[in-house]
């Protein structure tokens, strides 16, 4: 199925791979004192990170992580539906949006 759907699925995941595999990657990151939480929409259409501090709890890591994952996925979908994403071999090319085409600068 993965081969059949290659290039037609957007996958969102946290940025902790390969360091924190399996269940509870945000808890694992919290326990190790990670200072950046991020997400990638694959095939590497969009990525982002958020800086965190020791003041955040393990639950905060999960909440912040899910928020950045949602933002990254939204921007990847936006680029896709506006036909700005193209696969070129193993690379993903994402053309910039035209000026004035978004409601938010972060959609970029």
KEPASE-994601 format. One record per atom (N, C-alpha, C): residue number from 1; atom name; z, y, x. Coordinates in Angstrom, 3 decimals, m for minus. Layout:
<site seq="NUM" atom="CA" Z="Z" Y="Y" X="X"/>
...
This chain:
<site seq="1" atom="N" Z="0.000" Y="m1.181" X="0.824"/>
<site seq="1" atom="CA" Z="0.000" Y="0.000" X="0.000"/>
<site seq="1" atom="C" Z="0.000" Y="1.258" X="0.878"/>
<site seq="2" atom="N" Z="0.768" Y="1.239" X="1.968"/>
<site seq="2" atom="CA" Z="0.831" Y="2.426" X="2.835"/>
<site seq="2" atom="C" Z="m0.544" Y="2.768" X="3.400"/>
<site seq="3" atom="N" Z="m1.290" Y="1.760" X="3.830"/>
<site seq="3" atom="CA" Z="m2.626" Y="2.034" X="4.362"/>
<site seq="3" atom="C" Z="m3.543" Y="2.575" X="3.276"/>
<site seq="4" atom="N" Z="m3.448" Y="1.993" X="2.095"/>
<site seq="4" atom="CA" Z="m4.304" Y="2.422" X="0.984"/>
<site seq="4" atom="C" Z="m4.014" Y="3.872" X="0.589"/>
<site seq="5" atom="N" Z="m2.752" Y="4.267" X="0.647"/>
<site seq="5" atom="CA" Z="m2.351" Y="5.608" X="0.233"/>
<site seq="5" atom="C" Z="m2.298" Y="6.605" X="1.394"/>
<site seq="6" atom="N" Z="m2.641" Y="6.174" X="2.590"/>
<site seq="6" atom="CA" Z="m2.577" Y="7.043" X="3.766"/>
<site seq="6" atom="C" Z="m3.346" Y="8.345" X="3.525"/>
<site seq="7" atom="N" Z="m2.681" Y="9.444" X="3.805"/>
<site seq="7" atom="CA" Z="m3.293" Y="10.756" X="3.626"/>
<site seq="7" atom="C" Z="m3.222" Y="11.277" X="2.208"/>
<site seq="8" atom="N" Z="m2.596" Y="10.509" X="1.310"/>
<site seq="8" atom="CA" Z="m2.529" Y="10.942" X="m0.094"/>
<site seq="8" atom="C" Z="m1.090" Y="11.029" X="m0.604"/>
<site seq="9" atom="N" Z="m0.134" Y="10.897" X="0.288"/>
<site seq="9" atom="CA" Z="1.278" Y="10.969" X="m0.082"/>
<site seq="9" atom="C" Z="1.959" Y="11.989" X="0.817"/>
<site seq="10" atom="N" Z="2.826" Y="12.811" X="0.234"/>
<site seq="10" atom="CA" Z="3.665" Y="13.706" X="1.024"/>
<site seq="10" atom="C" Z="5.055" Y="13.088" X="1.045"/>
<site seq="11" atom="N" Z="5.551" Y="12.821" X="2.239"/>
<site seq="11" atom="CA" Z="6.863" Y="12.213" X="2.439"/>
<site seq="11" atom="C" Z="7.811" Y="13.272" X="2.991"/>
<site seq="12" atom="N" Z="8.990" Y="13.376" X="2.396"/>
<site seq="12" atom="CA" Z="9.979" Y="14.335" X="2.895"/>
<site seq="12" atom="C" Z="11.127" Y="13.553" X="3.512"/>
<site seq="13" atom="N" Z="11.568" Y="13.977" X="4.687"/>
<site seq="13" atom="CA" Z="12.728" Y="13.331" X="5.290"/>
<site seq="13" atom="C" Z="13.506" Y="14.311" X="6.150"/>
<site seq="14" atom="N" Z="14.760" Y="13.957" X="6.381"/>
<site seq="14" atom="CA" Z="15.639" Y="14.784" X="7.204"/>
<site seq="14" atom="C" Z="15.186" Y="14.719" X="8.657"/>
<site seq="15" atom="N" Z="15.710" Y="15.598" X="9.463"/>
<site seq="15" atom="CA" Z="15.261" Y="15.712" X="10.853"/>
<site seq="15" atom="C" Z="16.052" Y="14.858" X="11.825"/>
<site seq="16" atom="N" Z="16.910" Y="13.980" X="11.338"/>
<site seq="16" atom="CA" Z="17.799" Y="13.250" X="12.227"/>
<site seq="16" atom="C" Z="17.200" Y="11.983" X="12.823"/>
<site seq="17" atom="N" Z="16.029" Y="11.589" X="12.363"/>
<site seq="17" atom="CA" Z="15.408" Y="10.399" X="12.944"/>
<site seq="17" atom="C" Z="14.933" Y="10.723" X="14.348"/>
<site seq="18" atom="N" Z="15.015" Y="9.882" X="15.301"/>
<site seq="18" atom="CA" Z="15.544" Y="8.518" X="15.255"/>
<site seq="18" atom="C" Z="17.033" Y="8.424" X="15.547"/>
<site seq="19" atom="N" Z="17.717" Y="9.547" X="15.746"/>
<site seq="19" atom="CA" Z="19.126" Y="9.500" X="16.142"/>
<site seq="19" atom="C" Z="20.055" Y="8.878" X="15.107"/>
<site seq="20" atom="N" Z="19.884" Y="9.237" X="13.847"/>
<site seq="20" atom="CA" Z="20.789" Y="8.763" X="12.802"/>
<site seq="20" atom="C" Z="19.993" Y="8.003" X="11.749"/>
<site seq="21" atom="N" Z="19.937" Y="6.698" X="11.912"/>
<site seq="21" atom="CA" Z="19.174" Y="5.836" X="11.015"/>
<site seq="21" atom="C" Z="20.091" Y="5.252" X="9.948"/>
<site seq="22" atom="N" Z="19.473" Y="4.744" X="8.905"/>
<site seq="22" atom="CA" Z="20.225" Y="4.017" X="7.883"/>
<site seq="22" atom="C" Z="20.918" Y="4.925" X="6.899"/>
<site seq="23" atom="N" Z="21.975" Y="4.382" X="6.316"/>
<site seq="23" atom="CA" Z="22.700" Y="5.086" X="5.260"/>
<site seq="23" atom="C" Z="23.494" Y="6.254" X="5.826"/>
<site seq="24" atom="N" Z="23.633" Y="7.272" X="5.046"/>
<site seq="24" atom="CA" Z="24.475" Y="8.430" X="5.338"/>
<site seq="24" atom="C" Z="24.127" Y="9.175" X="6.630"/>
<site seq="25" atom="N" Z="22.879" Y="9.569" X="6.814"/>
<site seq="25" atom="CA" Z="22.541" Y="10.285" X="8.055"/>
<site seq="25" atom="C" Z="23.262" Y="11.627" X="8.179"/>
<site seq="26" atom="N" Z="23.525" Y="12.290" X="7.057"/>
<site seq="26" atom="CA" Z="24.215" Y="13.575" X="7.129"/>
<site seq="26" atom="C" Z="25.666" Y="13.385" X="7.560"/>
<site seq="27" atom="N" Z="26.301" Y="12.327" X="7.089"/>
<site seq="27" atom="CA" Z="27.666" Y="12.019" X="7.513"/>
<site seq="27" atom="C" Z="27.691" Y="11.690" X="9.006"/>
<site seq="28" atom="N" Z="26.709" Y="10.916" X="9.466"/>
<site seq="28" atom="CA" Z="26.623" Y="10.593" X="10.887"/>
<site seq="28" atom="C" Z="26.441" Y="11.871" X="11.715"/>
<site seq="29" atom="N" Z="25.610" Y="12.773" X="11.239"/>
<site seq="29" atom="CA" Z="25.372" Y="14.035" X="11.947"/>
<site seq="29" atom="C" Z="26.642" Y="14.882" X="11.983"/>
<site seq="30" atom="N" Z="27.363" Y="14.914" X="10.872"/>
<site seq="30" atom="CA" Z="28.618" Y="15.654" X="10.802"/>
<site seq="30" atom="C" Z="29.615" Y="15.101" X="11.819"/>
<site seq="31" atom="N" Z="29.722" Y="13.784" X="11.866"/>
<site seq="31" atom="CA" Z="30.673" Y="13.146" X="12.780"/>
<site seq="31" atom="C" Z="30.341" Y="13.411" X="14.247"/>
<site seq="32" atom="N" Z="29.077" Y="13.637" X="14.552"/>
<site seq="32" atom="CA" Z="28.662" Y="13.921" X="15.929"/>
<site seq="32" atom="C" Z="28.638" Y="15.418" X="16.236"/>
<site seq="33" atom="N" Z="28.829" Y="16.265" X="15.232"/>
<site seq="33" atom="CA" Z="28.867" Y="17.706" X="15.463"/>
<site seq="33" atom="C" Z="27.509" Y="18.364" X="15.585"/>
<site seq="34" atom="N" Z="26.512" Y="17.813" X="14.919"/>
<site seq="34" atom="CA" Z="25.168" Y="18.388" X="14.939"/>
<site seq="34" atom="C" Z="25.223" Y="19.832" X="14.434"/>
<site seq="35" atom="N" Z="24.445" Y="20.709" X="15.047"/>
<site seq="35" atom="CA" Z="24.455" Y="22.128" X="14.688"/>
<site seq="35" atom="C" Z="23.188" Y="22.595" X="13.981"/>
<site seq="36" atom="N" Z="22.184" Y="21.742" X="13.894"/>
<site seq="36" atom="CA" Z="20.949" Y="22.074" X="13.179"/>
<site seq="36" atom="C" Z="20.625" Y="20.957" X="12.195"/>
<site seq="37" atom="N" Z="20.334" Y="21.347" X="10.975"/>
<site seq="37" atom="CA" Z="19.861" Y="20.409" X="9.960"/>
<site seq="37" atom="C" Z="18.433" Y="20.818" X="9.634"/>
<site seq="38" atom="N" Z="17.567" Y="19.853" X="9.553"/>
<site seq="38" atom="CA" Z="16.180" Y="20.176" X="9.264"/>
<site seq="38" atom="C" Z="15.516" Y="19.130" X="8.404"/>
<site seq="39" atom="N" Z="14.265" Y="19.401" X="8.086"/>
<site seq="39" atom="CA" Z="13.468" Y="18.483" X="7.278"/>
<site seq="39" atom="C" Z="12.006" Y="18.603" X="7.668"/>
<site seq="40" atom="N" Z="11.275" Y="17.519" X="7.438"/>
<site seq="40" atom="CA" Z="9.841" Y="17.473" X="7.696"/>
<site seq="40" atom="C" Z="9.149" Y="16.895" X="6.479"/>
<site seq="41" atom="N" Z="8.066" Y="17.528" X="6.066"/>
<site seq="41" atom="CA" Z="7.186" Y="16.982" X="5.032"/>
<site seq="41" atom="C" Z="5.986" Y="16.399" X="5.767"/>
<site seq="42" atom="N" Z="5.867" Y="15.090" X="5.683"/>
<site seq="42" atom="CA" Z="4.790" Y="14.394" X="6.416"/>
<site seq="42" atom="C" Z="3.651" Y="14.063" X="5.485"/>
<site seq="43" atom="N" Z="2.460" Y="14.060" X="6.040"/>
<site seq="43" atom="CA" Z="2.110" Y="14.073" X="7.452"/>
<site seq="43" atom="C" Z="2.247" Y="15.464" X="8.055"/>
<site seq="44" atom="N" Z="3.364" Y="15.777" X="8.624"/>
<site seq="44" atom="CA" Z="3.740" Y="17.023" X="9.283"/>
<site seq="44" atom="C" Z="2.969" Y="18.241" X="8.760"/>
<site seq="45" atom="N" Z="3.201" Y="18.501" X="7.484"/>
<site seq="45" atom="CA" Z="2.617" Y="19.666" X="6.820"/>
<site seq="45" atom="C" Z="3.529" Y="20.873" X="7.001"/>
<site seq="46" atom="N" Z="4.823" Y="20.620" X="6.892"/>
<site seq="46" atom="CA" Z="5.802" Y="21.710" X="6.905"/>
<site seq="46" atom="C" Z="7.096" Y="21.194" X="7.512"/>
<site seq="47" atom="N" Z="7.808" Y="22.064" X="8.238"/>
<site seq="47" atom="CA" Z="9.103" Y="21.739" X="8.823"/>
<site seq="47" atom="C" Z="9.985" Y="22.971" X="8.784"/>
<site seq="48" atom="N" Z="11.302" Y="22.751" X="8.762"/>
<site seq="48" atom="CA" Z="12.231" Y="23.871" X="8.823"/>
<site seq="48" atom="C" Z="13.581" Y="23.354" X="9.295"/>
<site seq="49" atom="N" Z="14.415" Y="24.273" X="9.791"/>
<site seq="49" atom="CA" Z="15.771" Y="23.944" X="10.211"/>
<site seq="49" atom="C" Z="16.725" Y="25.005" X="9.688"/>
<site seq="50" atom="N" Z="17.998" Y="24.623" X="9.596"/>
<site seq="50" atom="CA" Z="19.068" Y="25.525" X="9.202"/>
<site seq="50" atom="C" Z="20.210" Y="25.324" X="10.186"/>
<site seq="51" atom="N" Z="20.733" Y="26.414" X="10.723"/>
<site seq="51" atom="CA" Z="21.866" Y="26.340" X="11.640"/>
<site seq="51" atom="C" Z="23.153" Y="26.199" X="10.832"/>
<site seq="52" atom="N" Z="24.031" Y="25.327" X="11.291"/>
<site seq="52" atom="CA" Z="25.320" Y="25.133" X="10.640"/>
<site seq="52" atom="C" Z="26.431" Y="25.287" X="11.672"/>
<site seq="53" atom="N" Z="27.662" Y="25.367" X="11.216"/>
<site seq="53" atom="CA" Z="28.803" Y="25.550" X="12.112"/>
<site seq="53" atom="C" Z="29.850" Y="24.475" X="11.862"/>
<site seq="54" atom="N" Z="30.869" Y="24.494" X="12.707"/>
<site seq="54" atom="CA" Z="31.970" Y="23.552" X="12.560"/>
<site seq="54" atom="C" Z="32.739" Y="23.786" X="11.258"/>
<site seq="55" atom="N" Z="32.560" Y="24.937" X="10.624"/>
<site seq="55" atom="CA" Z="33.276" Y="25.260" X="9.387"/>
<site seq="55" atom="C" Z="32.751" Y="24.475" X="8.188"/>
<site seq="56" atom="N" Z="31.554" Y="23.898" X="8.298"/>
<site seq="56" atom="CA" Z="30.992" Y="23.139" X="7.184"/>
<site seq="56" atom="C" Z="31.557" Y="21.712" X="7.156"/>
<site seq="57" atom="N" Z="31.701" Y="21.190" X="5.954"/>
<site seq="57" atom="CA" Z="32.196" Y="19.820" X="5.754"/>
<site seq="57" atom="C" Z="31.018" Y="18.847" X="5.718"/>
<site seq="58" atom="N" Z="31.333" Y="17.570" X="5.705"/>
<site seq="58" atom="CA" Z="30.285" Y="16.548" X="5.576"/>
<site seq="58" atom="C" Z="29.521" Y="16.737" X="4.272"/>
<site seq="59" atom="N" Z="30.223" Y="17.116" X="3.212"/>
<site seq="59" atom="CA" Z="29.563" Y="17.366" X="1.923"/>
<site seq="59" atom="C" Z="28.629" Y="18.573" X="2.014"/>
<site seq="60" atom="N" Z="29.031" Y="19.587" X="2.783"/>
<site seq="60" atom="CA" Z="28.165" Y="20.747" X="3.001"/>
<site seq="60" atom="C" Z="26.885" Y="20.341" X="3.716"/>
<site seq="61" atom="N" Z="26.996" Y="19.435" X="4.692"/>
<site seq="61" atom="CA" Z="25.811" Y="18.957" X="5.402"/>
<site seq="61" atom="C" Z="24.812" Y="18.366" X="4.416"/>
<site seq="62" atom="N" Z="25.322" Y="17.543" X="3.500"/>
<site seq="62" atom="CA" Z="24.441" Y="16.912" X="2.506"/>
<site seq="62" atom="C" Z="23.798" Y="17.979" X="1.633"/>
<site seq="63" atom="N" Z="24.588" Y="18.916" X="1.143"/>
<site seq="63" atom="CA" Z="24.071" Y="19.965" X="0.261"/>
<site seq="63" atom="C" Z="23.048" Y="20.843" X="0.983"/>
<site seq="64" atom="N" Z="23.374" Y="21.273" X="2.182"/>
<site seq="64" atom="CA" Z="22.460" Y="22.108" X="2.963"/>
<site seq="64" atom="C" Z="21.193" Y="21.330" X="3.289"/>
<site seq="65" atom="N" Z="21.365" Y="20.071" X="3.672"/>
<site seq="65" atom="CA" Z="20.211" Y="19.233" X="3.994"/>
<site seq="65" atom="C" Z="19.285" Y="19.040" X="2.820"/>
<site seq="66" atom="N" Z="19.838" Y="18.775" X="1.669"/>
<site seq="66" atom="CA" Z="18.992" Y="18.589" X="0.479"/>
<site seq="66" atom="C" Z="18.289" Y="19.883" X="0.106"/>
<site seq="67" atom="N" Z="18.963" Y="21.002" X="0.324"/>
<site seq="67" atom="CA" Z="18.338" Y="22.295" X="0.032"/>
<site seq="67" atom="C" Z="17.140" Y="22.537" X="0.952"/>
<site seq="68" atom="N" Z="17.306" Y="22.317" X="2.250"/>
<site seq="68" atom="CA" Z="16.182" Y="22.537" X="3.168"/>
<site seq="68" atom="C" Z="15.072" Y="21.521" X="2.904"/>
<site seq="69" atom="N" Z="15.424" Y="20.292" X="2.540"/>
<site seq="69" atom="CA" Z="14.401" Y="19.317" X="2.183"/>
<site seq="69" atom="C" Z="13.589" Y="19.798" X="0.982"/>
<site seq="70" atom="N" Z="14.261" Y="20.337" X="m0.023"/>
<site seq="70" atom="CA" Z="13.570" Y="20.843" X="m1.221"/>
<site seq="70" atom="C" Z="12.632" Y="21.993" X="m0.883"/>
<site seq="71" atom="N" Z="13.093" Y="22.904" X="m0.033"/>
<site seq="71" atom="CA" Z="12.263" Y="24.052" X="0.352"/>
<site seq="71" atom="C" Z="11.034" Y="23.602" X="1.135"/>
<site seq="72" atom="N" Z="11.231" Y="22.681" X="2.062"/>
<site seq="72" atom="CA" Z="10.119" Y="22.176" X="2.874"/>
<site seq="72" atom="C" Z="9.105" Y="21.455" X="1.995"/>
<site seq="73" atom="N" Z="9.594" Y="20.621" X="1.082"/>
<site seq="73" atom="CA" Z="8.684" Y="19.904" X="0.190"/>
<site seq="73" atom="C" Z="7.912" Y="20.875" X="m0.694"/>
<site seq="74" atom="N" Z="8.586" Y="21.897" X="m1.219"/>
<site seq="74" atom="CA" Z="7.903" Y="22.883" X="m2.066"/>
<site seq="74" atom="C" Z="6.795" Y="23.591" X="m1.297"/>
<site seq="75" atom="N" Z="7.078" Y="23.979" X="m0.054"/>
<site seq="75" atom="CA" Z="6.046" Y="24.657" X="0.738"/>
<site seq="75" atom="C" Z="4.889" Y="23.721" X="1.078"/>
<site seq="76" atom="N" Z="5.200" Y="22.454" X="1.339"/>
<site seq="76" atom="CA" Z="4.134" Y="21.478" X="1.632"/>
<site seq="76" atom="C" Z="3.256" Y="21.264" X="0.406"/>
<site seq="77" atom="N" Z="3.859" Y="21.142" X="m0.756"/>
<site seq="77" atom="CA" Z="3.088" Y="20.968" X="m1.986"/>
<site seq="77" atom="C" Z="2.244" Y="22.215" X="m2.256"/>
<site seq="78" atom="N" Z="2.819" Y="23.383" X="m2.032"/>
<site seq="78" atom="CA" Z="2.084" Y="24.636" X="m2.226"/>
<site seq="78" atom="C" Z="0.836" Y="24.659" X="m1.350"/>
<site seq="79" atom="N" Z="0.995" Y="24.299" X="m0.082"/>
<site seq="79" atom="CA" Z="m0.159" Y="24.271" X="0.826"/>
<site seq="79" atom="C" Z="m1.187" Y="23.244" X="0.359"/>
<site seq="80" atom="N" Z="m0.717" Y="22.094" X="m0.088"/>
<site seq="80" atom="CA" Z="m1.618" Y="21.032" X="m0.531"/>
<site seq="80" atom="C" Z="m2.424" Y="21.444" X="m1.769"/>
<site seq="81" atom="N" Z="m1.750" Y="21.983" X="m2.765"/>
<site seq="81" atom="CA" Z="m2.467" Y="22.314" X="m4.011"/>
<site seq="81" atom="C" Z="m3.416" Y="23.494" X="m3.831"/>
<site seq="82" atom="N" Z="m3.222" Y="24.263" X="m2.762"/>
<site seq="82" atom="CA" Z="m4.130" Y="25.358" X="m2.465"/>
<site seq="82" atom="C" Z="m5.169" Y="24.963" X="m1.415"/>
<site seq="83" atom="N" Z="m5.300" Y="23.668" X="m1.206"/>
<site seq="83" atom="CA" Z="m6.342" Y="23.094" X="m0.335"/>
<site seq="83" atom="C" Z="m6.316" Y="23.667" X="1.079"/>
<site seq="84" atom="N" Z="m5.098" Y="23.833" X="1.617"/>
<site seq="84" atom="CA" Z="m4.948" Y="24.354" X="2.974"/>
<site seq="84" atom="C" Z="m4.563" Y="23.269" X="3.968"/>
<site seq="85" atom="N" Z="m4.455" Y="22.007" X="3.516"/>
<site seq="85" atom="CA" Z="m4.011" Y="20.903" X="4.368"/>
<site seq="85" atom="C" Z="m5.171" Y="19.938" X="4.594"/>
<site seq="86" atom="N" Z="m5.426" Y="19.642" X="5.867"/>
<site seq="86" atom="CA" Z="m6.505" Y="18.712" X="6.222"/>
<site seq="86" atom="C" Z="m6.038" Y="17.787" X="7.322"/>
<site seq="87" atom="N" Z="m6.385" Y="16.523" X="7.189"/>
<site seq="87" atom="CA" Z="m6.084" Y="15.561" X="8.244"/>
<site seq="87" atom="C" Z="m7.245" Y="15.544" X="9.218"/>
<site seq="88" atom="N" Z="m6.918" Y="15.590" X="10.504"/>
<site seq="88" atom="CA" Z="m7.921" Y="15.565" X="11.561"/>
<site seq="88" atom="C" Z="m7.452" Y="14.510" X="12.573"/>
<site seq="89" atom="N" Z="m7.837" Y="13.266" X="12.339"/>
<site seq="89" atom="CA" Z="m7.343" Y="12.181" X="13.176"/>
<site seq="89" atom="C" Z="m5.859" Y="12.001" X="12.946"/>
<site seq="90" atom="N" Z="m5.075" Y="12.053" X="14.014"/>
<site seq="90" atom="CA" Z="m3.617" Y="11.928" X="13.903"/>
<site seq="90" atom="C" Z="m2.922" Y="13.262" X="13.659"/>
<site seq="91" atom="N" Z="m3.668" Y="14.342" X="13.609"/>
<site seq="91" atom="CA" Z="m3.086" Y="15.673" X="13.425"/>
<site seq="91" atom="C" Z="m3.256" Y="16.146" X="11.984"/>
<site seq="92" atom="N" Z="m2.321" Y="16.965" X="11.564"/>
<site seq="92" atom="CA" Z="m2.428" Y="17.622" X="10.267"/>
<site seq="92" atom="C" Z="m2.680" Y="19.098" X="10.527"/>
<site seq="93" atom="N" Z="m3.753" Y="19.613" X="9.982"/>
<site seq="93" atom="CA" Z="m4.099" Y="21.024" X="10.122"/>
<site seq="93" atom="C" Z="m3.697" Y="21.717" X="8.822"/>
<site seq="94" atom="N" Z="m2.920" Y="22.783" X="8.947"/>
<site seq="94" atom="CA" Z="m2.504" Y="23.556" X="7.778"/>
<site seq="94" atom="C" Z="m2.960" Y="24.994" X="8.005"/>
<site seq="95" atom="N" Z="m3.905" Y="25.423" X="7.205"/>
<site seq="95" atom="CA" Z="m4.407" Y="26.788" X="7.316"/>
<site seq="95" atom="C" Z="m3.427" Y="27.747" X="6.672"/>
<site seq="96" atom="N" Z="m3.296" Y="28.951" X="7.231"/>
<site seq="96" atom="CA" Z="m2.382" Y="29.932" X="6.649"/>
<site seq="96" atom="C" Z="m2.871" Y="30.388" X="5.287"/>
<site seq="97" atom="N" Z="m1.927" Y="30.818" X="4.484"/>
<site seq="97" atom="CA" Z="m2.270" Y="31.331" X="3.158"/>
<site seq="97" atom="C" Z="m2.886" Y="32.709" X="3.292"/>
<site seq="98" atom="N" Z="m3.677" Y="33.066" X="2.317"/>
<site seq="98" atom="CA" Z="m4.242" Y="34.406" X="2.312"/>
<site seq="98" atom="C" Z="m3.152" Y="35.406" X="1.925"/>
<site seq="99" atom="N" Z="m3.228" Y="36.634" X="2.412"/>
<site seq="99" atom="CA" Z="m2.212" Y="37.637" X="2.109"/>
<site seq="99" atom="C" Z="m2.066" Y="37.830" X="0.603"/>
<site seq="100" atom="N" Z="m0.810" Y="37.967" X="0.184"/>
<site seq="100" atom="CA" Z="m0.525" Y="38.221" X="m1.224"/>
<site seq="100" atom="C" Z="m0.600" Y="37.003" X="m2.130"/>
<site seq="101" atom="N" Z="m0.682" Y="35.794" X="m1.537"/>
<site seq="101" atom="CA" Z="m0.835" Y="34.615" X="m2.384"/>
<site seq="101" atom="C" Z="0.470" Y="33.949" X="m2.760"/>
<site seq="102" atom="N" Z="1.612" Y="34.503" X="m2.310"/>
<site seq="102" atom="CA" Z="2.898" Y="33.917" X="m2.678"/>
<site seq="102" atom="C" Z="3.847" Y="34.938" X="m3.247"/>
<site seq="103" atom="N" Z="4.843" Y="34.388" X="m3.911"/>
<site seq="103" atom="CA" Z="5.928" Y="35.226" X="m4.402"/>
<site seq="103" atom="C" Z="7.000" Y="35.396" X="m3.324"/>
<site seq="104" atom="N" Z="7.016" Y="34.515" X="m2.330"/>
<site seq="104" atom="CA" Z="8.057" Y="34.532" X="m1.317"/>
<site seq="104" atom="C" Z="7.465" Y="34.416" X="0.081"/>
<site seq="105" atom="N" Z="7.995" Y="35.196" X="1.008"/>
<site seq="105" atom="CA" Z="7.535" Y="35.100" X="2.394"/>
<site seq="105" atom="C" Z="7.848" Y="33.738" X="2.988"/>
<site seq="106" atom="N" Z="8.932" Y="33.067" X="2.551"/>
<site seq="106" atom="CA" Z="9.338" Y="31.779" X="3.107"/>
<site seq="106" atom="C" Z="8.358" Y="30.669" X="2.741"/>
<site seq="107" atom="N" Z="7.460" Y="30.910" X="1.807"/>
<site seq="107" atom="CA" Z="6.502" Y="29.878" X="1.409"/>
<site seq="107" atom="C" Z="5.436" Y="29.688" X="2.478"/>
<site seq="108" atom="N" Z="5.334" Y="30.575" X="3.439"/>
<site seq="108" atom="CA" Z="4.353" Y="30.683" X="4.448"/>
<site seq="108" atom="C" Z="3.863" Y="29.553" X="5.178"/>
